[in-house]
Amino acid sequence: MKLYKENGEAKHPNIQVLPDADPAPSGYTEITDIVEANKYGSNAINPNTAGWRDKLCFRTKLKTMIYTKMGVAVPADVDDQAKWDLLTDEEKKIAADLFVIGKESFFLEVENDLRAWTLRAGEYRCWTMNCRRERAELCESILFMRMLNLGDSKQCLADLTQIARDTVITIDDVTDKVSDKVRVKSMVVQYVEGLEDEANDGVVAVRDWIQSTVGTPYENNGFMSLNYPFKGTHTKESVRDEMLAALDGTF
């Protein structure tokens, strides 16, 4: 998504958010500056704008701009002091406030108060979970609206809230024996807390169910393995894509 600011000297210019492929609107200039994007971008958040529907979309855009200026190519680059120093002081503050960097010394350079950062991390965690909760609810509403039979949609919604297992293997310090600790939560709760799929999180989760990911328990027992009828021109594939778009914030 691209941000555009209305030309002129208005104190509060109109902002438009459009897909990358769309032409620039007449009378507007694209915002490519990190500070300006941070200043105006949050005001453009709109639940009806695909790709800019919540604060996580806003953060994703800023993260991309910040990483581009830093020259981040691999995860380790985020902690590279030389790349961090490519940002201005104002840009560093934005990067820290959005928690797109993780090195403690970078946070302390912006504000030398670790307790304050710890409290702000709690606020960050809260709003990210709220965004993900709303995305999960949108995913559920897509199922409800697209399936032909109410009973089928209820069954799918029950599947979405089914229990998923997250096994943690530990080794006893005294006996050196391996023991399993099994944590169980519904897939929706896992998603809200940040777990999406086995490939990225090491835990079989909601995206695996939606896509019937090969090699997971949902390979033959997930959404793409079901044979329910849908309304109108909707298909299992189109509904899958809509649910994934909802979880991405691009619906």
C-alpha positions as CSV (number, residue, x, y, z in Angstrom):
1,M,0.0,0.0,0.0
2,K,1.1,3.6,-0.7
3,L,0.3,6.7,1.2
4,Y,-0.5,10.0,-0.5
5,K,-0.8,13.4,1.0
6,E,-2.9,16.2,-0.5
7,N,-0.7,18.9,-2.0
8,G,-0.8,22.3,-0.3
9,E,0.0,23.9,3.0
10,A,-3.0,22.5,5.0
11,K,-2.1,21.8,8.6
12,H,-4.2,18.6,8.4
13,P,-3.9,17.5,4.8
14,N,-6.2,14.7,3.4
15,I,-4.4,11.3,3.2
16,Q,-5.2,8.5,0.8
17,V,-4.0,4.9,1.0
18,L,-4.0,3.0,-2.3
19,P,-2.7,-0.3,-3.6
20,D,0.8,-0.1,-5.0
21,A,-0.4,-0.8,-8.5
22,D,-2.9,2.1,-8.5
23,P,-2.0,5.4,-10.1
24,A,-1.3,8.4,-7.9
25,P,-4.4,10.4,-7.3
26,S,-4.5,13.9,-8.9
27,G,-3.4,16.6,-6.5
28,Y,-1.6,14.2,-4.2
29,T,2.1,13.4,-3.5
30,E,3.3,10.0,-2.3
31,I,4.7,9.9,1.2
32,T,8.1,8.2,1.2
33,D,9.5,9.8,4.3
34,I,9.4,7.6,7.5
35,V,8.7,10.6,9.8
36,E,5.8,11.8,7.5
37,A,4.4,8.3,7.1
38,N,4.4,8.0,10.9
39,K,2.8,11.4,11.4
40,Y,-0.1,10.9,8.9
41,G,-0.3,7.2,8.5
42,S,-2.1,6.3,11.7
43,N,-4.9,8.8,10.8
44,A,-5.6,7.0,7.6
45,I,-6.4,3.6,9.3
46,N,-9.8,2.5,8.1
47,P,-11.4,-0.9,8.6
48,N,-12.8,-0.7,5.1
49,T,-9.4,-0.1,3.5
50,A,-7.8,-3.4,2.5
51,G,-4.2,-3.5,3.6
52,W,-4.7,-0.5,5.9
53,R,-7.5,-1.7,8.1
54,D,-5.8,-1.7,11.5
55,K,-2.7,-0.5,13.4
56,L,-0.8,-3.7,12.4
57,C,-1.1,-2.6,8.7
58,F,0.3,0.8,9.7
59,R,3.2,-0.9,11.5
60,T,3.9,-3.2,8.6
61,K,4.3,-0.2,6.3
62,L,6.6,1.6,8.7
63,K,8.6,-1.5,9.3
64,T,9.2,-1.9,5.6
65,M,10.2,1.7,5.2
66,I,12.6,1.5,8.2
67,Y,14.1,-1.8,7.1
68,T,14.6,-0.5,3.6
69,K,16.5,2.5,4.9
70,M,18.6,0.3,7.2
71,G,19.3,-2.1,4.4
72,V,18.0,-5.1,6.3
73,A,18.5,-8.2,4.1
74,V,18.6,-10.9,6.8
75,P,17.2,-11.0,10.3
76,A,20.6,-10.4,11.9
77,D,20.8,-7.1,10.1
78,V,18.2,-5.7,12.5
79,D,20.7,-5.8,15.3
80,D,23.6,-4.3,13.3
81,Q,24.8,-1.1,14.9
82,A,26.0,0.3,11.6
83,K,22.7,-0.2,9.9
84,W,20.8,1.2,12.9
85,D,22.9,4.3,12.7
86,L,21.7,4.9,9.1
87,L,18.4,6.2,10.8
88,T,18.0,9.7,12.1
89,D,17.3,10.2,15.8
90,E,13.6,10.8,14.9
91,E,13.5,7.6,12.8
92,K,15.1,5.7,15.6
93,K,12.4,6.8,18.0
94,I,9.7,5.6,15.5
95,A,11.5,2.2,15.1
96,A,11.6,1.8,18.8
97,D,8.1,2.9,19.5
98,L,6.8,0.3,16.9
99,F,9.1,-2.4,18.3
100,V,10.5,-3.2,14.8
101,I,14.0,-3.5,16.5
102,G,14.8,-5.8,19.3
103,K,18.3,-4.9,20.6
104,E,18.1,-3.5,24.2
105,S,20.9,-1.0,23.6
106,F,19.0,0.5,20.7
107,F,15.9,1.1,22.9
108,L,18.1,2.6,25.6
109,E,19.8,4.9,23.1
110,V,16.3,6.4,22.2
111,E,15.3,6.6,25.9
112,N,17.5,5.4,28.7
113,D,14.8,3.9,30.8
114,L,14.3,0.1,30.5
115,R,11.3,0.1,32.9
116,A,9.5,2.6,30.6
117,W,10.2,0.4,27.6
118,T,8.9,-2.7,29.5
119,L,5.6,-0.9,30.2
120,R,5.3,0.3,26.6
121,A,6.0,-3.3,25.4
122,G,2.9,-4.3,27.4
123,E,0.9,-1.6,25.6
124,Y,2.3,-2.8,22.2
125,R,1.3,-6.4,23.0
126,C,-2.2,-5.3,23.9
127,W,-3.0,-3.4,20.7
128,T,-1.4,-6.1,18.5
129,M,-3.6,-8.7,20.1
130,N,-6.7,-6.5,19.7
131,C,-5.9,-6.2,16.0
132,R,-5.4,-9.9,15.6
133,R,-8.6,-10.6,17.5
134,E,-10.6,-8.4,15.1
135,R,-8.9,-10.2,12.1
136,A,-9.9,-13.6,13.5
137,E,-13.5,-12.4,14.0
138,L,-13.5,-11.2,10.3
139,C,-12.2,-14.6,9.3
140,E,-15.1,-16.2,11.2
141,S,-17.6,-13.9,9.6
142,I,-16.4,-14.8,6.1
143,L,-17.1,-18.4,6.9
144,F,-20.5,-17.5,8.2
145,M,-21.4,-15.4,5.1
146,R,-20.0,-17.7,2.4
147,M,-21.3,-21.1,3.4
148,L,-24.6,-22.2,2.0
149,N,-25.9,-24.1,5.1
150,L,-26.0,-22.6,8.6
151,G,-25.2,-25.9,10.2
152,D,-22.1,-26.3,8.0
153,S,-20.8,-22.8,8.9
154,K,-21.4,-23.6,12.6
155,Q,-19.3,-26.7,12.3
156,C,-16.5,-24.8,10.6
157,L,-16.6,-22.2,13.3
158,A,-16.4,-25.0,15.9
159,D,-13.3,-26.3,14.0
160,L,-11.7,-22.9,14.2
161,T,-12.1,-22.9,17.9
162,Q,-11.0,-26.5,18.4
163,I,-8.1,-27.3,20.7
164,A,-4.6,-27.4,19.2
165,R,-1.7,-28.9,21.0
166,D,1.6,-27.2,21.6
167,T,4.1,-29.7,23.0
168,V,7.1,-28.4,24.9
169,I,9.9,-30.9,25.5
170,T,12.0,-30.4,28.6
171,I,14.8,-32.2,30.3
172,D,14.8,-32.7,34.0
173,D,18.0,-31.2,35.6
174,V,18.2,-34.0,38.2
175,T,17.3,-37.2,36.3
176,D,18.2,-36.0,32.8
177,K,14.9,-37.5,31.7
178,V,13.0,-36.0,28.9
179,S,9.4,-35.0,29.7
180,D,6.7,-33.4,27.7
181,K,4.6,-30.5,28.7
182,V,1.5,-30.2,26.6
183,R,-0.2,-26.8,26.4
184,V,-3.7,-26.7,24.8
185,K,-5.4,-23.7,23.4
186,S,-7.9,-23.0,20.7
187,M,-6.5,-22.1,17.3
188,V,-8.2,-18.7,17.4
189,V,-6.6,-17.9,20.8
190,Q,-3.2,-19.1,19.5
191,Y,-3.6,-16.7,16.5
192,V,-4.5,-13.8,18.7
193,E,-1.4,-14.5,20.8
194,G,0.8,-14.6,17.7
195,L,0.9,-18.2,16.4
196,E,-0.1,-18.7,12.8
197,D,1.4,-21.8,11.3
198,E,3.9,-24.6,11.8
199,A,6.3,-23.3,9.1
200,N,7.0,-20.0,10.9
201,D,6.1,-20.7,14.5
202,G,6.9,-24.4,15.0
203,V,3.3,-25.0,16.1
204,V,0.4,-26.3,14.0
205,A,-2.0,-23.4,14.0
206,V,-4.9,-21.7,12.2
207,R,-3.3,-21.2,8.8
208,D,-2.5,-24.9,8.7
209,W,-6.2,-25.7,9.3
210,I,-7.4,-23.2,6.6
211,Q,-4.9,-24.5,4.0
212,S,-4.9,-28.2,5.1
213,T,-1.1,-27.9,5.2
214,V,0.6,-31.1,4.0
215,G,2.5,-32.9,6.8
216,T,0.3,-31.5,9.6
217,P,-2.7,-33.1,11.3
218,Y,-4.9,-31.0,9.1
219,E,-3.6,-32.3,5.8
220,N,-6.7,-34.5,5.5
221,N,-8.8,-32.8,8.2
222,G,-8.6,-29.1,7.5
223,F,-10.8,-26.6,5.7
224,M,-9.5,-27.6,2.2
225,S,-10.3,-31.2,2.9
226,L,-14.0,-30.5,3.6
227,N,-16.8,-30.7,1.0
228,Y,-19.4,-28.2,2.1
229,P,-21.5,-26.2,-0.5
230,F,-21.0,-22.4,-0.8
231,K,-23.3,-19.6,-1.8
232,G,-23.3,-18.2,-5.3
233,T,-20.0,-18.2,-7.1
234,H,-18.0,-18.7,-3.9
235,T,-15.8,-21.8,-3.8
236,K,-13.6,-23.5,-1.2
237,E,-10.5,-21.9,-2.8
238,S,-12.0,-18.4,-2.9
239,V,-13.1,-18.6,0.7
240,R,-9.7,-19.9,1.8
241,D,-8.1,-17.0,0.1
242,E,-10.5,-14.5,1.8
243,M,-9.8,-16.0,5.2
244,L,-6.1,-15.8,4.7
245,A,-6.5,-12.2,3.5
246,A,-8.5,-11.4,6.7
247,L,-5.6,-12.8,8.8
248,D,-3.1,-10.7,6.8
249,G,-5.2,-7.5,7.2
250,T,-5.7,-7.3,3.4
251,F,-9.3,-8.3,3.1
